[in-house]
């Protein structure tokens, strides 16, 4: 592609700024200029004259034309990039999970602890955390992340009061540690419907929602899954590629970045008694 028209178009941006400016532009000493005129168009003409060595012939219509051409170049570039992305996506291995059905965060999204390897506050060893915990006040409404059928709504060891929703296509979500379940097994729910309230039942250190996304029974990072879901809806080709972040080999090495043991710290240690310790949720 010939880049010369694009470069010339970019050079006209400062000229436009000169046209809009309400003050006169001082000319180089090599050019004789009479009393400065306040007119932006006069300033624009002078600026074009100073650039005469670049062999530009400036007028408003030409500038509009050049800017229009620049817009076409950018638009064509975006289309070309999307076409290349779609072509590349065709060669990626299948299957790619369809997560478009997940559209709603189950609570106001305030992530307290994430998915992956982290310190277990109960056993004080490294264990894999299979969901994302959202810190919320007891009784906060918990909503269905997408439409589906409630396939489990009762007590389960570790989870306390928990709800499972089957969204079809191998996609299932779990909502654990609920204080109260407001749905029943077999119910059909829509995205955003209330299914329970935040609590601390089961294996929990405090009130929060434990949220899981499972694909064909395998837990994946809920934050990544919801991000992929949005991409699949709005930019299918990008979503197709991003979905490979949910591959088992990638997910198995995930580390909860909210856990202090997984974050790099500076060389200067924190002084004892300084700082506020956050509650470790599980």
DRENLUMDREN-550721 format. One record per residue (C-alpha): residue number from 1; y, x, z; residue in one letter. Coordinates in Angstrom, 2 decimals. Layout:
REM DRENLUMDREN-550721
atom pos=NUM | Y=Y | X=X | Z=Z | code=A
...
This chain:
REM DRENLUMDREN-550721
atom pos=1 | Y=0.00 | X=0.00 | Z=0.00 | code=X
atom pos=2 | Y=3.46 | X=1.28 | Z=-0.91 | code=X
atom pos=3 | Y=5.24 | X=1.87 | Z=2.42 | code=X
atom pos=4 | Y=8.67 | X=2.61 | Z=0.92 | code=X
atom pos=5 | Y=9.85 | X=-1.05 | Z=0.82 | code=X
atom pos=6 | Y=8.76 | X=-1.49 | Z=4.44 | code=X
atom pos=7 | Y=10.62 | X=1.62 | Z=5.61 | code=X
atom pos=8 | Y=13.74 | X=0.60 | Z=3.73 | code=X
atom pos=9 | Y=13.56 | X=-2.86 | Z=5.31 | code=X
atom pos=10 | Y=13.32 | X=-1.38 | Z=8.79 | code=X
atom pos=11 | Y=16.42 | X=0.71 | Z=8.15 | code=X
atom pos=12 | Y=18.45 | X=-2.46 | Z=7.63 | code=X
atom pos=13 | Y=17.88 | X=-3.61 | Z=11.24 | code=X
atom pos=14 | Y=20.76 | X=-1.50 | Z=12.61 | code=X
atom pos=15 | Y=22.93 | X=-2.78 | Z=9.78 | code=X
atom pos=16 | Y=22.37 | X=-6.34 | Z=10.91 | code=X
atom pos=17 | Y=23.33 | X=-5.33 | Z=14.44 | code=X
atom pos=18 | Y=26.57 | X=-3.92 | Z=13.07 | code=X
atom pos=19 | Y=27.29 | X=-7.20 | Z=11.32 | code=X
atom pos=20 | Y=26.91 | X=-9.22 | Z=14.50 | code=X
atom pos=21 | Y=28.83 | X=-6.81 | Z=16.76 | code=X
atom pos=22 | Y=32.35 | X=-8.12 | Z=17.54 | code=X
atom pos=23 | Y=33.85 | X=-4.63 | Z=17.79 | code=X
atom pos=24 | Y=34.69 | X=-2.22 | Z=15.01 | code=X
atom pos=25 | Y=32.41 | X=0.73 | Z=14.35 | code=X
atom pos=26 | Y=34.07 | X=4.13 | Z=14.21 | code=X
atom pos=27 | Y=33.38 | X=5.88 | Z=10.92 | code=X
atom pos=28 | Y=32.33 | X=9.52 | Z=10.60 | code=X
atom pos=29 | Y=35.23 | X=11.93 | Z=10.32 | code=X
atom pos=30 | Y=34.28 | X=12.72 | Z=6.73 | code=X
atom pos=31 | Y=35.35 | X=9.22 | Z=5.61 | code=X
atom pos=32 | Y=38.92 | X=7.99 | Z=5.66 | code=X
atom pos=33 | Y=39.08 | X=4.61 | Z=7.42 | code=X
atom pos=34 | Y=42.19 | X=2.50 | Z=7.88 | code=X
atom pos=35 | Y=42.96 | X=0.41 | Z=10.95 | code=X
atom pos=36 | Y=39.65 | X=-0.89 | Z=12.33 | code=X
atom pos=37 | Y=38.92 | X=-4.45 | Z=11.35 | code=X
atom pos=38 | Y=37.26 | X=-6.80 | Z=13.86 | code=X
atom pos=39 | Y=35.26 | X=-8.52 | Z=11.15 | code=X
atom pos=40 | Y=31.54 | X=-7.97 | Z=11.48 | code=X
atom pos=41 | Y=31.12 | X=-8.13 | Z=7.71 | code=X
atom pos=42 | Y=33.70 | X=-5.38 | Z=7.22 | code=X
atom pos=43 | Y=31.82 | X=-3.27 | Z=9.75 | code=X
atom pos=44 | Y=28.63 | X=-4.03 | Z=7.89 | code=X
atom pos=45 | Y=30.17 | X=-2.89 | Z=4.61 | code=X
atom pos=46 | Y=31.35 | X=0.36 | Z=6.17 | code=X
atom pos=47 | Y=27.94 | X=0.99 | Z=7.66 | code=X
atom pos=48 | Y=26.38 | X=0.47 | Z=4.24 | code=X
atom pos=49 | Y=28.96 | X=2.85 | Z=2.72 | code=X
atom pos=50 | Y=28.10 | X=5.54 | Z=5.28 | code=X
atom pos=51 | Y=24.48 | X=5.24 | Z=4.21 | code=X
atom pos=52 | Y=25.45 | X=5.70 | Z=0.56 | code=X
atom pos=53 | Y=23.61 | X=9.00 | Z=0.40 | code=X
atom pos=54 | Y=20.40 | X=7.02 | Z=0.86 | code=X
atom pos=55 | Y=21.17 | X=5.21 | Z=-2.39 | code=X
atom pos=56 | Y=21.27 | X=1.77 | Z=-0.81 | code=X
atom pos=57 | Y=23.19 | X=-1.07 | Z=-2.37 | code=X
atom pos=58 | Y=23.70 | X=-3.54 | Z=0.45 | code=X
atom pos=59 | Y=24.50 | X=-7.19 | Z=0.37 | code=X
atom pos=60 | Y=23.49 | X=-10.13 | Z=2.55 | code=X
atom pos=61 | Y=21.18 | X=-11.68 | Z=-0.02 | code=X
atom pos=62 | Y=19.38 | X=-8.39 | Z=-0.53 | code=X
atom pos=63 | Y=18.94 | X=-8.02 | Z=3.23 | code=X
atom pos=64 | Y=17.49 | X=-11.50 | Z=3.52 | code=X
atom pos=65 | Y=15.14 | X=-10.68 | Z=0.68 | code=X
atom pos=66 | Y=14.02 | X=-7.45 | Z=2.31 | code=X
atom pos=67 | Y=13.45 | X=-9.14 | Z=5.68 | code=X
atom pos=68 | Y=11.49 | X=-11.90 | Z=3.96 | code=X
atom pos=69 | Y=9.36 | X=-9.24 | Z=2.28 | code=X
atom pos=70 | Y=8.79 | X=-7.58 | Z=5.64 | code=X
atom pos=71 | Y=7.65 | X=-10.91 | Z=7.07 | code=X
atom pos=72 | Y=5.19 | X=-11.33 | Z=4.19 | code=X
atom pos=73 | Y=3.83 | X=-7.81 | Z=4.76 | code=X
atom pos=74 | Y=3.27 | X=-8.50 | Z=8.47 | code=X
atom pos=75 | Y=1.69 | X=-11.89 | Z=7.75 | code=X
atom pos=76 | Y=-0.63 | X=-10.40 | Z=5.14 | code=X
atom pos=77 | Y=-1.55 | X=-7.61 | Z=7.57 | code=X
atom pos=78 | Y=-2.57 | X=-10.11 | Z=10.25 | code=X
atom pos=79 | Y=-4.69 | X=-12.05 | Z=7.76 | code=X
atom pos=80 | Y=-6.33 | X=-8.85 | Z=6.52 | code=X
atom pos=81 | Y=-7.09 | X=-7.74 | Z=10.09 | code=X
atom pos=82 | Y=-8.65 | X=-11.12 | Z=10.87 | code=X
atom pos=83 | Y=-10.74 | X=-10.97 | Z=7.68 | code=X
atom pos=84 | Y=-11.99 | X=-7.50 | Z=8.60 | code=X
atom pos=85 | Y=-12.79 | X=-8.72 | Z=12.12 | code=X
atom pos=86 | Y=-14.81 | X=-11.63 | Z=10.75 | code=X
atom pos=87 | Y=-16.66 | X=-9.32 | Z=8.36 | code=X
atom pos=88 | Y=-17.47 | X=-6.91 | Z=11.20 | code=X
atom pos=89 | Y=-18.62 | X=-9.74 | Z=13.46 | code=X
atom pos=90 | Y=-21.28 | X=-10.72 | Z=10.93 | code=X
atom pos=91 | Y=-23.10 | X=-7.43 | Z=11.52 | code=X
atom pos=92 | Y=-23.24 | X=-7.73 | Z=15.30 | code=X
atom pos=93 | Y=-26.58 | X=-8.65 | Z=16.85 | code=X
atom pos=94 | Y=-27.27 | X=-12.24 | Z=17.86 | code=X
atom pos=95 | Y=-27.36 | X=-14.44 | Z=19.82 | code=X
atom pos=96 | Y=-23.79 | X=-14.76 | Z=20.98 | code=X
atom pos=97 | Y=-23.31 | X=-17.23 | Z=23.85 | code=X
atom pos=98 | Y=-21.09 | X=-20.21 | Z=23.11 | code=X
atom pos=99 | Y=-18.82 | X=-20.53 | Z=26.15 | code=X
atom pos=100 | Y=-16.10 | X=-22.69 | Z=24.60 | code=X
atom pos=101 | Y=-17.09 | X=-25.56 | Z=26.88 | code=X
atom pos=102 | Y=-15.70 | X=-23.71 | Z=29.93 | code=X
atom pos=103 | Y=-12.02 | X=-24.64 | Z=30.06 | code=X
atom pos=104 | Y=-10.95 | X=-25.08 | Z=33.70 | code=X
atom pos=105 | Y=-10.67 | X=-22.67 | Z=36.64 | code=X
atom pos=106 | Y=-12.60 | X=-24.31 | Z=39.52 | code=X
atom pos=107 | Y=-9.70 | X=-23.68 | Z=41.93 | code=X
atom pos=108 | Y=-6.23 | X=-22.19 | Z=41.74 | code=X
atom pos=109 | Y=-7.21 | X=-18.70 | Z=40.67 | code=X
atom pos=110 | Y=-6.63 | X=-16.29 | Z=43.53 | code=X
atom pos=111 | Y=-9.41 | X=-13.74 | Z=43.26 | code=X
atom pos=112 | Y=-10.43 | X=-12.23 | Z=46.60 | code=X
atom pos=113 | Y=-13.60 | X=-10.42 | Z=45.60 | code=X
atom pos=114 | Y=-15.24 | X=-10.05 | Z=42.24 | code=X
atom pos=115 | Y=-18.47 | X=-9.62 | Z=40.40 | code=X
atom pos=116 | Y=-20.71 | X=-6.57 | Z=40.61 | code=X
atom pos=117 | Y=-21.76 | X=-3.84 | Z=42.98 | code=X
atom pos=118 | Y=-19.95 | X=-3.87 | Z=46.31 | code=X
atom pos=119 | Y=-20.42 | X=-3.34 | Z=50.05 | code=X
atom pos=120 | Y=-22.28 | X=-6.20 | Z=51.72 | code=X
atom pos=121 | Y=-20.36 | X=-7.10 | Z=54.92 | code=X
atom pos=122 | Y=-23.52 | X=-8.49 | Z=56.51 | code=X
atom pos=123 | Y=-26.04 | X=-5.72 | Z=55.82 | code=X
atom pos=124 | Y=-23.51 | X=-2.88 | Z=55.39 | code=X
atom pos=125 | Y=-25.12 | X=-1.54 | Z=52.23 | code=X
atom pos=126 | Y=-24.51 | X=-1.69 | Z=48.48 | code=X
atom pos=127 | Y=-25.57 | X=-4.98 | Z=46.92 | code=X
atom pos=128 | Y=-24.84 | X=-6.85 | Z=43.73 | code=X
atom pos=129 | Y=-22.44 | X=-9.79 | Z=44.03 | code=X
atom pos=130 | Y=-23.35 | X=-12.36 | Z=41.38 | code=X
atom pos=131 | Y=-20.13 | X=-14.37 | Z=41.35 | code=X
atom pos=132 | Y=-16.39 | X=-14.42 | Z=41.86 | code=X
atom pos=133 | Y=-14.96 | X=-15.56 | Z=45.19 | code=X
atom pos=134 | Y=-11.71 | X=-17.54 | Z=45.27 | code=X
atom pos=135 | Y=-9.98 | X=-17.53 | Z=48.62 | code=X
atom pos=136 | Y=-8.63 | X=-21.00 | Z=49.40 | code=X
atom pos=137 | Y=-7.93 | X=-23.19 | Z=52.38 | code=X
atom pos=138 | Y=-10.79 | X=-25.35 | Z=53.68 | code=X
atom pos=139 | Y=-10.79 | X=-28.70 | Z=51.91 | code=X
atom pos=140 | Y=-9.18 | X=-27.39 | Z=48.70 | code=X
atom pos=141 | Y=-10.45 | X=-29.35 | Z=45.69 | code=X
atom pos=142 | Y=-13.18 | X=-27.67 | Z=43.64 | code=X
atom pos=143 | Y=-13.31 | X=-28.76 | Z=39.99 | code=X
atom pos=144 | Y=-15.95 | X=-28.60 | Z=37.28 | code=X
atom pos=145 | Y=-15.25 | X=-25.70 | Z=34.91 | code=X
atom pos=146 | Y=-16.42 | X=-27.79 | Z=31.97 | code=X
atom pos=147 | Y=-18.20 | X=-31.02 | Z=31.07 | code=X
atom pos=148 | Y=-21.87 | X=-31.26 | Z=31.89 | code=X
atom pos=149 | Y=-24.58 | X=-32.72 | Z=34.10 | code=X
atom pos=150 | Y=-24.99 | X=-32.02 | Z=37.81 | code=X
atom pos=151 | Y=-28.53 | X=-30.70 | Z=38.21 | code=X
atom pos=152 | Y=-28.35 | X=-29.59 | Z=41.85 | code=X
atom pos=153 | Y=-26.12 | X=-30.81 | Z=44.69 | code=X
atom pos=154 | Y=-27.40 | X=-30.02 | Z=48.15 | code=X
atom pos=155 | Y=-27.94 | X=-27.19 | Z=50.63 | code=X
atom pos=156 | Y=-29.40 | X=-23.87 | Z=49.49 | code=X
atom pos=157 | Y=-30.08 | X=-20.79 | Z=51.57 | code=X
atom pos=158 | Y=-27.26 | X=-18.29 | Z=51.23 | code=X
atom pos=159 | Y=-25.07 | X=-20.63 | Z=49.16 | code=X
atom pos=160 | Y=-24.73 | X=-23.31 | Z=51.82 | code=X
atom pos=161 | Y=-23.66 | X=-26.57 | Z=50.20 | code=X
atom pos=162 | Y=-23.79 | X=-25.84 | Z=46.49 | code=X
atom pos=163 | Y=-23.46 | X=-27.63 | Z=43.14 | code=X
atom pos=164 | Y=-25.04 | X=-26.58 | Z=39.84 | code=X
atom pos=165 | Y=-23.67 | X=-27.96 | Z=36.56 | code=X
atom pos=166 | Y=-25.64 | X=-27.63 | Z=33.32 | code=X
atom pos=167 | Y=-23.19 | X=-27.43 | Z=30.40 | code=X
atom pos=168 | Y=-25.84 | X=-27.20 | Z=27.70 | code=X
atom pos=169 | Y=-26.69 | X=-24.31 | Z=25.41 | code=X
atom pos=170 | Y=-28.03 | X=-22.27 | Z=28.33 | code=X
atom pos=171 | Y=-24.65 | X=-22.27 | Z=30.14 | code=X
atom pos=172 | Y=-24.74 | X=-23.16 | Z=33.84 | code=X
atom pos=173 | Y=-22.12 | X=-22.84 | Z=36.60 | code=X
atom pos=174 | Y=-22.62 | X=-22.69 | Z=40.38 | code=X
atom pos=175 | Y=-20.16 | X=-23.59 | Z=43.13 | code=X
atom pos=176 | Y=-21.16 | X=-22.34 | Z=46.57 | code=X
atom pos=177 | Y=-20.13 | X=-22.44 | Z=50.26 | code=X
atom pos=178 | Y=-18.67 | X=-25.94 | Z=49.88 | code=X
atom pos=179 | Y=-17.50 | X=-27.82 | Z=52.95 | code=X
atom pos=180 | Y=-18.26 | X=-31.12 | Z=51.28 | code=X
atom pos=181 | Y=-20.03 | X=-32.12 | Z=48.05 | code=X
atom pos=182 | Y=-18.33 | X=-35.01 | Z=46.26 | code=X
atom pos=183 | Y=-20.82 | X=-35.49 | Z=43.42 | code=X
atom pos=184 | Y=-24.51 | X=-36.24 | Z=43.14 | code=X
atom pos=185 | Y=-27.46 | X=-34.89 | Z=41.21 | code=X
atom pos=186 | Y=-27.71 | X=-36.50 | Z=37.78 | code=X
atom pos=187 | Y=-24.00 | X=-37.29 | Z=37.53 | code=X
atom pos=188 | Y=-22.13 | X=-36.56 | Z=34.33 | code=X
atom pos=189 | Y=-18.83 | X=-34.78 | Z=34.94 | code=X
atom pos=190 | Y=-15.85 | X=-33.86 | Z=32.77 | code=X
atom pos=191 | Y=-13.88 | X=-30.63 | Z=32.89 | code=X
atom pos=192 | Y=-11.55 | X=-30.77 | Z=35.88 | code=X
atom pos=193 | Y=-13.47 | X=-33.47 | Z=37.78 | code=X
atom pos=194 | Y=-13.70 | X=-32.90 | Z=41.52 | code=X
atom pos=195 | Y=-17.20 | X=-31.91 | Z=42.61 | code=X
atom pos=196 | Y=-16.54 | X=-30.67 | Z=46.14 | code=X
atom pos=197 | Y=-14.24 | X=-29.01 | Z=48.64 | code=X
atom pos=198 | Y=-13.83 | X=-25.35 | Z=49.60 | code=X
atom pos=199 | Y=-15.66 | X=-24.40 | Z=52.79 | code=X
atom pos=200 | Y=-17.62 | X=-21.59 | Z=54.42 | code=X
atom pos=201 | Y=-21.15 | X=-22.96 | Z=54.64 | code=X
atom pos=202 | Y=-24.15 | X=-20.71 | Z=54.15 | code=X
atom pos=203 | Y=-23.92 | X=-16.90 | Z=53.97 | code=X
atom pos=204 | Y=-20.11 | X=-16.66 | Z=54.11 | code=X
atom pos=205 | Y=-17.57 | X=-14.65 | Z=56.06 | code=X
atom pos=206 | Y=-14.75 | X=-17.17 | Z=55.64 | code=X
atom pos=207 | Y=-13.57 | X=-20.18 | Z=53.62 | code=X
atom pos=208 | Y=-13.74 | X=-19.56 | Z=49.87 | code=X
atom pos=209 | Y=-15.43 | X=-20.75 | Z=46.70 | code=X
atom pos=210 | Y=-18.27 | X=-18.66 | Z=45.34 | code=X
atom pos=211 | Y=-18.27 | X=-19.32 | Z=41.58 | code=X
atom pos=212 | Y=-21.00 | X=-18.20 | Z=39.20 | code=X
atom pos=213 | Y=-21.54 | X=-18.43 | Z=35.45 | code=X
atom pos=214 | Y=-25.14 | X=-18.08 | Z=34.25 | code=X
atom pos=215 | Y=-26.42 | X=-17.69 | Z=30.69 | code=X
atom pos=216 | Y=-30.08 | X=-18.65 | Z=30.30 | code=X
atom pos=217 | Y=-30.48 | X=-18.04 | Z=34.03 | code=X
atom pos=218 | Y=-28.76 | X=-14.63 | Z=34.02 | code=X
atom pos=219 | Y=-25.57 | X=-14.21 | Z=36.04 | code=X
atom pos=220 | Y=-22.54 | X=-12.78 | Z=34.22 | code=X
atom pos=221 | Y=-19.02 | X=-11.93 | Z=35.35 | code=X
atom pos=222 | Y=-17.22 | X=-15.32 | Z=35.62 | code=X
atom pos=223 | Y=-13.79 | X=-13.82 | Z=34.90 | code=X
atom pos=224 | Y=-15.06 | X=-12.15 | Z=31.71 | code=X
atom pos=225 | Y=-16.96 | X=-15.30 | Z=30.75 | code=X
atom pos=226 | Y=-13.86 | X=-17.49 | Z=31.08 | code=X
atom pos=227 | Y=-11.82 | X=-14.96 | Z=29.07 | code=X
atom pos=228 | Y=-14.45 | X=-14.94 | Z=26.32 | code=X
atom pos=229 | Y=-14.48 | X=-18.75 | Z=26.37 | code=X
atom pos=230 | Y=-10.76 | X=-18.85 | Z=25.67 | code=X
atom pos=231 | Y=-11.07 | X=-16.33 | Z=22.83 | code=X
atom pos=232 | Y=-13.96 | X=-18.24 | Z=21.28 | code=X
atom pos=233 | Y=-11.79 | X=-21.37 | Z=21.20 | code=X
atom pos=234 | Y=-8.60 | X=-19.76 | Z=19.91 | code=X
atom pos=235 | Y=-9.80 | X=-16.69 | Z=17.97 | code=X
atom pos=236 | Y=-13.50 | X=-17.13 | Z=17.11 | code=X
atom pos=237 | Y=-14.01 | X=-13.69 | Z=15.53 | code=X
atom pos=238 | Y=-12.44 | X=-11.89 | Z=18.49 | code=X
atom pos=239 | Y=-14.45 | X=-14.07 | Z=20.86 | code=X
atom pos=240 | Y=-17.63 | X=-13.22 | Z=18.95 | code=X
atom pos=241 | Y=-17.05 | X=-9.53 | Z=19.55 | code=X
atom pos=242 | Y=-15.73 | X=-9.89 | Z=23.13 | code=X
atom pos=243 | Y=-18.89 | X=-11.79 | Z=24.08 | code=X
atom pos=244 | Y=-20.83 | X=-8.53 | Z=23.95 | code=X
atom pos=245 | Y=-19.10 | X=-7.56 | Z=27.20 | code=X
atom pos=246 | Y=-21.54 | X=-10.05 | Z=28.71 | code=X
atom pos=247 | Y=-24.60 | X=-8.15 | Z=27.47 | code=X
atom pos=248 | Y=-27.16 | X=-7.35 | Z=30.21 | code=X
atom pos=249 | Y=-26.70 | X=-3.57 | Z=29.88 | code=X
atom pos=250 | Y=-22.95 | X=-3.90 | Z=30.41 | code=X
atom pos=251 | Y=-23.15 | X=-6.45 | Z=33.21 | code=X
atom pos=252 | Y=-25.71 | X=-4.45 | Z=35.17 | code=X
atom pos=253 | Y=-23.19 | X=-1.66 | Z=35.74 | code=X
atom pos=254 | Y=-20.33 | X=-3.93 | Z=36.84 | code=X
atom pos=255 | Y=-18.49 | X=-3.00 | Z=40.02 | code=X
atom pos=256 | Y=-16.27 | X=-5.28 | Z=42.06 | code=X
atom pos=257 | Y=-12.83 | X=-3.70 | Z=41.68 | code=X
atom pos=258 | Y=-11.57 | X=-5.70 | Z=44.65 | code=X
atom pos=259 | Y=-13.93 | X=-3.71 | Z=46.87 | code=X
atom pos=260 | Y=-12.19 | X=-0.67 | Z=48.36 | code=X
atom pos=261 | Y=-15.26 | X=1.55 | Z=47.92 | code=X
atom pos=262 | Y=-15.03 | X=1.07 | Z=44.13 | code=X
atom pos=263 | Y=-11.36 | X=2.03 | Z=43.84 | code=X
atom pos=264 | Y=-10.02 | X=5.54 | Z=43.54 | code=X
atom pos=265 | Y=-7.67 | X=6.42 | Z=46.34 | code=X
atom pos=266 | Y=-4.97 | X=9.07 | Z=46.53 | code=X
atom pos=267 | Y=-5.44 | X=12.43 | Z=48.16 | code=X
atom pos=268 | Y=-3.42 | X=11.32 | Z=51.16 | code=X
atom pos=269 | Y=-5.58 | X=9.19 | Z=53.46 | code=X
atom pos=270 | Y=-4.18 | X=6.13 | Z=55.14 | code=X
atom pos=271 | Y=-3.14 | X=6.73 | Z=58.73 | code=X
atom pos=272 | Y=-5.25 | X=4.91 | Z=61.33 | code=X
atom pos=273 | Y=-3.71 | X=1.66 | Z=62.42 | code=X
atom pos=274 | Y=-1.54 | X=1.42 | Z=59.30 | code=X
atom pos=275 | Y=-1.75 | X=-1.38 | Z=56.79 | code=X
atom pos=276 | Y=-3.29 | X=-4.82 | Z=56.96 | code=X
atom pos=277 | Y=-7.02 | X=-5.19 | Z=56.43 | code=X
atom pos=278 | Y=-7.98 | X=-8.01 | Z=54.13 | code=X
atom pos=279 | Y=-10.93 | X=-10.23 | Z=54.90 | code=X
atom pos=280 | Y=-14.08 | X=-9.27 | Z=53.05 | code=X
atom pos=281 | Y=-15.56 | X=-12.41 | Z=51.46 | code=X
atom pos=282 | Y=-19.15 | X=-12.85 | Z=50.41 | code=X
